[in-house]
Amino acid sequence: MKESGSIMKKLAESPAGEILAIAALITVTVVADKITDRLKEIMSEKQPPLIDIIYKEDK
């Protein structure tokens, strides 16, 4: 555990690690935005009901 922690610490301190962190943040933001847009499209679509219900009036 200590070895992986020291590797992560060195990576975070290096300029390359900072660039990777920024790139990962941008990627996650873009993916989350696309997922949100797709969910909005799905929720706004008019879909026919799965079960047809017929109401009969008693005379």
DRENTORKOL-3810 file (N, C-alpha, C; in nm, 4 decimals):
REM DRENTORKOL-3810
@n.u->0.0817; n.v->-0.1188; n.w->0.0000; ca.u->0.0000; ca.v->0.0000; ca.w->0.0000; c.u->0.0862; c.v->0.1254; c.w->0.0000
@n.u->0.1970; n.v->0.1233; n.w->0.0714; ca.u->0.2815; ca.v->0.2413; ca.w->0.0797; c.u->0.3440; c.v->0.2728; c.w->-0.0548
@n.u->0.3766; n.v->0.1684; n.w->-0.1319; ca.u->0.4395; ca.v->0.1906; ca.w->-0.2619; c.u->0.3436; c.v->0.2606; c.w->-0.3578
@n.u->0.2197; n.v->0.2151; n.w->-0.3627; ca.u->0.1244; ca.v->0.2783; ca.w->-0.4539; c.u->0.0930; c.v->0.4216; c.w->-0.4094
@n.u->0.0924; n.v->0.4442; n.w->-0.2810; ca.u->0.0688; ca.v->0.5791; ca.w->-0.2304; c.u->0.1808; c.v->0.6735; c.w->-0.2687
@n.u->0.3044; n.v->0.6262; n.w->-0.2612; ca.u->0.4172; ca.v->0.7119; ca.w->-0.2972; c.u->0.4207; c.v->0.7371; c.w->-0.4476
@n.u->0.3813; n.v->0.6361; n.w->-0.5269; ca.u->0.3755; ca.v->0.6554; ca.w->-0.6721; c.u->0.2705; c.v->0.7593; c.w->-0.7065
@n.u->0.1539; n.v->0.7498; n.w->-0.6443; ca.u->0.0466; ca.v->0.8466; ca.w->-0.6704; c.u->0.0886; c.v->0.9862; c.w->-0.6264
@n.u->0.1591; n.v->0.9956; n.w->-0.5157; ca.u->0.2031; ca.v->1.1254; ca.w->-0.4663; c.u->0.3026; c.v->1.1876; c.w->-0.5633
@n.u->0.3964; n.v->1.1068; n.w->-0.6136; ca.u->0.4939; ca.v->1.1576; ca.w->-0.7102; c.u->0.4251; c.v->1.1987; c.w->-0.8397
@n.u->0.3273; n.v->1.1199; n.w->-0.8833; ca.u->0.2551; ca.v->1.1516; ca.w->-1.0062; c.u->0.1774; c.v->1.2818; c.w->-0.9907
@n.u->0.1163; n.v->1.3017; n.w->-0.8753; ca.u->0.0381; ca.v->1.4229; ca.w->-0.8511; c.u->0.1273; c.v->1.5468; c.w->-0.8421
@n.u->0.2510; n.v->1.5291; n.w->-0.7981; ca.u->0.3409; ca.v->1.6425; ca.w->-0.7845; c.u->0.4070; c.v->1.6807; c.w->-0.9165
@n.u->0.4126; n.v->1.5884; n.w->-1.0116; ca.u->0.4810; ca.v->1.6163; ca.w->-1.1378; c.u->0.3895; c.v->1.6941; c.w->-1.2329
@n.u->0.4496; n.v->1.7679; n.w->-1.3261; ca.u->0.3687; ca.v->1.8410; ca.w->-1.4248; c.u->0.2845; c.v->1.7461; c.w->-1.5109
@n.u->0.3398; n.v->1.6305; n.w->-1.5431; ca.u->0.2642; ca.v->1.5331; ca.w->-1.6226; c.u->0.1427; c.v->1.4840; c.w->-1.5456
@n.u->0.1568; n.v->1.4669; n.w->-1.4172; ca.u->0.0452; ca.v->1.4242; ca.w->-1.3336; c.u->-0.0642; c.v->1.5287; c.w->-1.3287
@n.u->-0.0251; n.v->1.6543; n.w->-1.3241; ca.u->-0.1237; ca.v->1.7625; ca.w->-1.3243; c.u->-0.1981; c.v->1.7678; c.w->-1.4568
@n.u->-0.1250; n.v->1.7472; n.w->-1.5664; ca.u->-0.1892; ca.v->1.7464; ca.w->-1.6983; c.u->-0.2861; c.v->1.6295; c.w->-1.7086
@n.u->-0.2451; n.v->1.5124; n.w->-1.6583; ca.u->-0.3349; ca.v->1.3959; ca.w->-1.6601; c.u->-0.4589; c.v->1.4205; c.w->-1.5751
@n.u->-0.4428; n.v->1.4845; n.w->-1.4619; ca.u->-0.5566; ca.v->1.5130; ca.w->-1.3753; c.u->-0.6534; c.v->1.6095; c.w->-1.4428
@n.u->-0.6007; n.v->1.7109; n.w->-1.5094; ca.u->-0.6869; ca.v->1.8070; ca.w->-1.5792; c.u->-0.7578; c.v->1.7394; c.w->-1.6959
@n.u->-0.6844; n.v->1.6558; n.w->-1.7707; ca.u->-0.7448; ca.v->1.5845; ca.w->-1.8832; c.u->-0.8546; c.v->1.4905; c.w->-1.8349
@n.u->-0.8312; n.v->1.4227; n.w->-1.7235; ca.u->-0.9325; ca.v->1.3330; ca.w->-1.6686; c.u->-1.0562; c.v->1.4110; c.w->-1.6242
@n.u->-1.0370; n.v->1.5253; n.w->-1.5628; ca.u->-1.1485; ca.v->1.6088; ca.w->-1.5186; c.u->-1.2311; c.v->1.6573; c.w->-1.6376
@n.u->-1.1644; n.v->1.7007; n.w->-1.7432; ca.u->-1.2355; ca.v->1.7460; ca.w->-1.8628; c.u->-1.3125; c.v->1.6307; c.w->-1.9258
@n.u->-1.2498; n.v->1.5137; n.w->-1.9342; ca.u->-1.3148; ca.v->1.3967; ca.w->-1.9926; c.u->-1.4388; c.v->1.3569; c.w->-1.9144
@n.u->-1.4278; n.v->1.3535; n.w->-1.7836; ca.u->-1.5421; ca.v->1.3171; ca.w->-1.7001; c.u->-1.6543; c.v->1.4196; c.w->-1.7150
@n.u->-1.6197; n.v->1.5455; n.w->-1.7244; ca.u->-1.7203; ca.v->1.6501; ca.w->-1.7403; c.u->-1.7944; c.v->1.6356; c.w->-1.8727
@n.u->-1.7210; n.v->1.6099; n.w->-1.9803; ca.u->-1.7825; ca.v->1.5949; ca.w->-2.1122; c.u->-1.8732; c.v->1.4720; c.w->-2.1160
@n.u->-1.8257; n.v->1.3612; n.w->-2.0609; ca.u->-1.9065; ca.v->1.2387; ca.w->-2.0599; c.u->-2.0332; c.v->1.2581; c.w->-1.9772
@n.u->-2.0207; n.v->1.3200; n.w->-1.8619; ca.u->-2.1385; ca.v->1.3442; ca.w->-1.7785; c.u->-2.2387; c.v->1.4350; c.w->-1.8493
@n.u->-2.1903; n.v->1.5344; n.w->-1.9220; ca.u->-2.2776; ca.v->1.6250; ca.w->-1.9957; c.u->-2.3516; c.v->1.5500; c.w->-2.1067
@n.u->-2.2819; n.v->1.4608; n.w->-2.1772; ca.u->-2.3457; ca.v->1.3837; ca.w->-2.2833; c.u->-2.4508; c.v->1.2889; c.w->-2.2271
@n.u->-2.4214; n.v->1.2281; n.w->-2.1137; ca.u->-2.5182; ca.v->1.1390; ca.w->-2.0500; c.u->-2.6414; c.v->1.2182; c.w->-2.0078
@n.u->-2.6211; n.v->1.3367; n.w->-1.9519; ca.u->-2.7330; ca.v->1.4209; ca.w->-1.9103; c.u->-2.8200; c.v->1.4596; c.w->-2.0289
@n.u->-2.7551; n.v->1.4980; n.w->-2.1395; ca.u->-2.8316; ca.v->1.5343; ca.w->-2.2597; c.u->-2.9127; c.v->1.4165; c.w->-2.3116
@n.u->-2.8540; n.v->1.2997; n.w->-2.3136; ca.u->-2.9247; ca.v->1.1807; ca.w->-2.3629; c.u->-3.0421; c.v->1.1453; c.w->-2.2718
@n.u->-3.0233; n.v->1.1567; n.w->-2.1414; ca.u->-3.1326; ca.v->1.1294; ca.w->-2.0481; c.u->-3.2467; c.v->1.2282; c.w->-2.0679
@n.u->-3.2146; n.v->1.3549; n.w->-2.0934; ca.u->-3.3187; ca.v->1.4538; ca.w->-2.1196; c.u->-3.3963; c.v->1.4195; c.w->-2.2456
@n.u->-3.3255; n.v->1.3727; n.w->-2.3496; ca.u->-3.3923; ca.v->1.3325; ca.w->-2.4734; c.u->-3.4862; c.v->1.2145; c.w->-2.4487
@n.u->-3.4401; n.v->1.1176; n.w->-2.3738; ca.u->-3.5219; ca.v->0.9992; ca.w->-2.3456; c.u->-3.6463; c.v->1.0375; c.w->-2.2675
@n.u->-3.6311; n.v->1.1260; n.w->-2.1691; ca.u->-3.7440; ca.v->1.1639; ca.w->-2.0847; c.u->-3.8460; c.v->1.2488; c.w->-2.1602
@n.u->-3.8024; n.v->1.3223; n.w->-2.2622; ca.u->-3.8945; ca.v->1.4097; ca.w->-2.3332; c.u->-3.9639; c.v->1.3412; c.w->-2.4513
@n.u->-3.9193; n.v->1.2211; n.w->-2.4883; ca.u->-3.9809; ca.v->1.1514; ca.w->-2.6012; c.u->-4.1220; c.v->1.1069; c.w->-2.5651
@n.u->-4.2108; n.v->1.1226; n.w->-2.6614; ca.u->-4.3474; ca.v->1.0750; ca.w->-2.6439; c.u->-4.3515; c.v->0.9296; c.w->-2.6885
@n.u->-4.3726; n.v->0.8420; n.w->-2.5950; ca.u->-4.3768; ca.v->0.7001; ca.w->-2.6262; c.u->-4.5187; c.v->0.6489; c.w->-2.6077
@n.u->-4.5600; n.v->0.5592; n.w->-2.6956; ca.u->-4.6932; ca.v->0.5017; ca.w->-2.6772; c.u->-4.6971; c.v->0.4179; c.w->-2.5492
@n.u->-4.8135; n.v->0.4070; n.w->-2.4888; ca.u->-4.8206; ca.v->0.3273; ca.w->-2.3665; c.u->-4.7913; c.v->0.1806; c.w->-2.3961
@n.u->-4.7369; n.v->0.1140; n.w->-2.2986; ca.u->-4.7037; ca.v->-0.0268; ca.w->-2.3164; c.u->-4.8279; c.v->-0.1147; c.w->-2.3156
@n.u->-4.9310; n.v->-0.0713; n.w->-2.2466; ca.u->-5.0552; ca.v->-0.1482; ca.w->-2.2373; c.u->-5.1700; c.v->-0.0586; c.w->-2.2831
@n.u->-5.2495; n.v->-0.1082; n.w->-2.3757; ca.u->-5.3676; ca.v->-0.0344; ca.w->-2.4195; c.u->-5.4825; c.v->-0.0643; c.w->-2.3243
@n.u->-5.5467; n.v->0.0407; n.w->-2.2772; ca.u->-5.6595; ca.v->0.0258; ca.w->-2.1871; c.u->-5.7833; c.v->0.0806; c.w->-2.2577
@n.u->-5.8885; n.v->0.0008; n.w->-2.2609; ca.u->-6.0120; ca.v->0.0423; ca.w->-2.3237; c.u->-6.1155; c.v->0.0614; c.w->-2.2144
@n.u->-6.1724; n.v->0.1792; n.w->-2.2074; ca.u->-6.2753; ca.v->0.2078; ca.w->-2.1088; c.u->-6.4126; c.v->0.1863; c.w->-2.1734
@n.u->-6.4973; n.v->0.1146; n.w->-2.1044; ca.u->-6.6335; ca.v->0.0925; ca.w->-2.1550; c.u->-6.7298; c.v->0.1635; c.w->-2.0611
@n.u->-6.8258; n.v->0.2306; n.w->-2.1206; ca.u->-6.9266; ca.v->0.2987; ca.w->-2.0399; c.u->-7.0474; c.v->0.2049; c.w->-2.0235
@n.u->-7.1005; n.v->0.2004; n.w->-1.9033; ca.u->-7.2212; ca.v->0.1220; ca.w->-1.8784; c.u->-7.3429; c.v->0.2052; c.w->-1.9183
@n.u->-7.4370; n.v->0.1432; n.w->-1.9909; ca.u->-7.5571; ca.v->0.2154; ca.w->-2.0335; c.u->-7.6762; c.v->0.1691; c.w->-1.9571
END
